[in-house]
Every structure is written in C-alpha cells, then in structure tokens.
Amino acid sequence: MKLLLLLLLPSLSYAVDFKSLSDEEINPDTEEVLIQKPEKYLRDESMIYDLDTDLGIKDQRRYTGADSNKIGIAGHVSGDYEHFNDILGFEFNYMHRTQLYSRLWYGVQLFQHNTYFDSITQNHRGSSSNPNAEVNTLRPNNTKASVFAGGPGIGYRFKLLQEFFETEDVFETVDVFVNYVTFDDRYIKQKYQGYGLTTNYGIHKRSSTRYFYGGKLSYNLASVTRNAIGTESKSDRSFALGWLSVGVEIGFFF
C-alpha cells in the first residue's frame, strides 16, 4: 500500500498544480508565447519595440509576423567601387506578403539610372554590310545614357544571420523582378526597348515597429532593341545590358 502511494504521489501533485493554474496560464495567448518562448519566433520573426525617449523605455510591441505591406525607396550607385558614380539611380518598390506562405512577398518595382554607355554595355564588334548597324557606330567612353525599368516580382524574407548571432531587428531579403526596360542612348539619340531581370539581396534593420533602413546589392540583365532603319536585322540593332549596383534603402511596413 505504501509503495502504491509513493507511485501515485507525483501524479497527484501534478493534478493539484494543474488545477491551481489559471486559464491564461494553461492557454497563454500568442503574445505571451512569443515573449516567454523566444526560441519559437526568433528564427523567422521577432517582437519589435518603439522606444519612448521621454521615459527611456520600450513601448508599443509589434510582432513582425503581422507585417502585410512594405514600401521602400532606394538610391543606387555603381557596384564598381573605383567608379561608383558611373551609375546614379533611384528605385521605388512595393511588396505585399502572401497569406499562404508567410515568408514570400510579391509586388512591383520602378527604377531609373543615369549612367554611361560603357558602364552597362559595350560597342558591337565585327562588321556588317548595313551602314546603319550598331557595329558601324562606335560610342566613345563616358557617353551618357539612362535606363528606366519596372515590373512585377517576388521576394523571400529570412534571417540567415540568426545562425551566426542573435538579432531581433535585422532581416534579409532576396527579390527577383521581371522588367520592361527602356534604354536611352544620348550619343545617337535613340531609344531601345526590351525586357530584363533584376535580382536583389538586401539586409535591413528595423529601427522601429514601422520603419526600416539598410542596404542592397542589385544585379540587372536586359536585352533591348531599337526600331529598324531600312532593312536592319534585329541583331544589328540590339544590345545586351548588364550591371551591378549598390543601394541604400529606407521604408516602412503597414
């Protein structure tokens, strides 16, 4: 009998302890789980705070998993650190978070870069019997040009840096956009149109519950063509564009 009581005692004490718990302790709400069990959210999401500067305390908690929309603006320079001013540009983007896959986003971007012809493409080589072909027009160095592009895309937000150090307010993103591209060659005063791709890798810090800032690397590829003059073939009047830019970005979530 004594042995039986000894075996039942732990389970009886557990039952008593369980009955003494409140409903809130037995079934904590989401916010309490996030606060008490940081390992459950720090890998992909975080609790972000606004700082009350008057009181010097954290205020206005926001769970980043509730982010639905993002607007960002960025300034770009060339990825060539020796000639960073060869590309000077501006970008606007809007992204919306999917409901089914919480780390996937979709949206649109628009950007314009002022640059030089030889910074994003190169003169055609070879020869052509058509006098209007691009191979017969050699642009000198530092010929000014501009690129305007925009299109839809998808993005993925993650926290790979969490594998190296704990951070609640730093996130990484990878985006891919399909663009309609206009290339303005100011040397021969011709416009070229075509399609291209943008891939971005960004690191952003949440400065508050709403706002963020950070940097990004952006690589672009495009193929553009101008209207034919006479009997030109498409290859005689097309260019492949490609460039790497570095951007500083700010924006907000809502």
Secondary structure, DSSP 8 states (H G I E B T S, - for coil): -HHHHHHHHHHHHHHHHHHHS-HHHHS--HHHHHHH-GGGTTTT--EEEEEETTTTEEEEEEEGGG--EEEEEEEEEES-GGGGGG-EEEEEEEEEE-SSSTTEEEEEEEEEEEEEHHHH-----S--S-TTSGGG----TT-EEEEEEEEEEEEEEE-GGGGTS--SSEEEEEEEEEEEEEEEETTTTEEEEEEEEEEEEEEEEESSSSEEEEEEEEEEEEEEE----TT--GGGGEEEEEEEEEEEEEEEE-
